[in-house]
Amino acid sequence: MLRRKGFTLVEIMIVVAIIGLLAAIAIPNFIKARETAEKNACIANLKQIQGAVQVWAIDNGKTSSDTPTTGDLVPNYIKAWPKCKGTAYAVPAVSADPACPGTISGHTL
């Protein structure tokens, strides 16, 4: 009797169904992880901007109502001006907290 080697159609369908199930579970988790990473990066940028503005104010004897320009902060206090999803942050006053340029919830200090 001759035996053929290979997989049956049912075996292949089971493997495809298992891979589809695993993909259905994994893809939403990857999307959520990416959103969380973007949020954490934005918050880190806000902290970096706030720290640069505070150090600039101390170094130059500025008051809480003064506002630096991007040129005042780059490259002496920040290496490069950060962006959130491609949009640059606005420079806050010394007494103000920086804000995310987008309208994304959770991107605050």
N, C-alpha and C positions, 0 to 999 in steps of 0.2 A: 504494500500500500504506500502510495506517495503522500508525503506530508509537505504542505506549503508553509513557509515561514512568513510571518507578518502579523499585522494587527487586523482585527475585525472592525467593521464599521461601528459597532456598539462601543468598543473600547476607545476608539478615536473620539467618538461623541462624548463619552464620559470625561476624557481628558480635557476636551475643549470646554465642557461645562464647568469643570473645576477651575480652569484658568480664567474663565469669564467671571466666576464667583469671586475669586481672589482679586481680580481687577476691580470689580464693583466695590469691594471693601477698601482697597488700597487707594484708589484715585481720590475720593473725597478727603481722606486723611492727608494726602500730599497737598491738596489745595488749602486745607486748613493750616497745615504747617507753613506753607508759603506766606499766607496772610499774617500769621503770628510773627514770622521772621521780619516781614516788612514793617509791621507795627513796632517791633522792638528796635529795628534800625532807625525808624523815624524818631522814637523817643530818645535814643542815643544821640542822634543829630541835634535834637532840641537841647539836650543837656550840654553838648559841646558848644553850641551857639551861646547859650546862657553863660557858661563859664568863660568863653572868650570875651563876651561883652563886659562881664564883671572885672576880669583882669585888665581889659583895656581902660575901664573907668578908673581903676586903682592906679594904674601906671601913669595915666594922664591927668589925674586929679579932677575928674569930671563929677558932676552931680547926678542925682537920680533922674533928672528930667532930660539929660543929654541923650542923644541917639547917635551912635557911630555909623559910618558908611561901610559898605563891604570892603572898600579900599583901606579903611582903617584897620580892619581885622585880618584881611588876607595879605600876605602870608605870615605876618608876625604872630598872630594869635590862633589862626586856623590855616592849615596847609592849603585847603581848597574849600570853596563854599559848597556846602552839601545841598542835595536835592531830595525831595520825596516824590517818587514816581515821576521823575523828569521835571518837576516844577521846583524852582529855587525858593528857599525860605526868605521871608522878609526880615530885615534887620530890626530887632526890637529896641526900645529905649532901655536904659540901664535898669529902671525900676520895673519894667514889664517882662512878662514871660514870653518866650518865642512861641509861635503857633505854626501848626502844620499848614502848608499852603493849600492842601486839598480839603475836602469836606468829609474826610474819613473819620468815623467815630473811633475813639480810643487812642488817637494819635495826639495825646496831650501829656504835659508834665504832671 
